[in-house]
């Protein structure tokens, strides 16, 4: 059995060595998930709901422990990590109401009664990236379990600890063995096996666009269902009629949260030309106040990057790039051990620049002027991605027009919020296929069955 050393990204110390699951154990887990499927989906809806509520309560009881584990494993700030553990609790509580509300339809037809059912798919796999190990896991497993599926979860190689603990907490809450199994392992081994195993009926994947494309190609062999939540390069559009102080004050954390390792990070700031300088002055002042450092400190706003490799990737866009990158200003970051990288603001000269087009997944933002509403929309949409974005304006009509015109799944006006567990989340274009969260996520984990009952016999 191969092992993986989990490293604390703020100290570079080894936290723990974990055994990685191989194909054989994955197949065994699939077989167990198939075996317990009928029992889980056959539970009375109220009982399944009750078990999910208990799971939610157990997560809540262990909230601080889970949060501290994420600080240690992923370098998330303690404030973020508490929110993330709380999000798992809330998503479980939200979907615990679903088993009793998994409504079908009664459709008027001649000669009988026609009804639809939302049937579980069977065994559902969830593949999670390293950037938000807890929430992204919960967005998959909570609705999947609520809909009556059994679930196999593969955390990212770098960040398995909270997922493994959640697997234990599920058992503690009374979720039967085999219904929810966490399999720490490699993407090329466990993840691939999810895609090729005929008894796994769905792959719910969050990660890079390239890996997502590969999964979709291979899933086609079995017409396997996929949900793909992929990369992003979201625009933050600041109009001249906005509250410029508020827009500039909010801009730093819109791309520095989680050290920029956030698929929704607003990494392309578009500022109307006539307020560009006024915005930059305020933005630079706001950047000076951002506290980068020990993620365990309550006052810290940004911690380290997750790994040495990720820091090299980020450097490759700024310091070691083939293109000339004009750095406008930078924040500070600790020196010494830990995968630190300072908040960095760059001024691309063209929308074709790599820093402007590619997802960097680090604390780097580009700022560019635009002329008018049409130019802002064109520039915002000049990307392969379409996950999220923000619009700062006091003009309600403009807010609505631009929100409708930007090709992205999650937009916010005068705010940078992207994710609420009760509203749908997902991407346009290369940012993915399907939606998670909100009332409709259950559709992604069920098949509609139509039954006609004749009244003539
Ligand atoms: P990644 O694609 O390298 O890995 C994601 C997961 O897929 C990991 O668990 C990995 O082990 C697994 N994997 C790798 N190769 C696989 C294969 N061949 N078959 C099956 N599984 C495989 O991504 P990452 O670097 O861990 O995460 C960062 C990416 O995730 C970024 O691009 C980011 O934008 C994206 N992301 C998207 C969202 C969203 O909701 N749209 C949310 C968070 C992160």
Boltz pocket constraint, residues with backbone or C-beta under 6 A from the ligand:
constraints:
  - pocket:
      binder: B
      contacts: [[A, 127], [A, 128], [A, 129], [A, 130], [A, 131], [A, 132], [A, 136], [A, 154], [A, 155], [A, 156], [A, 157], [A, 185], [A, 186], [A, 187], [A, 188], [A, 190], [A, 191], [A, 192], [A, 195], [A, 206], [A, 207], [A, 208], [A, 209], [A, 211], [A, 212], [A, 214], [A, 215], [A, 228], [A, 229], [A, 230], [A, 231], [A, 232], [A, 262], [A, 263], [A, 359], [A, 361], [A, 387], [A, 427], [A, 431], [A, 432]]
      max_distance: 6.0
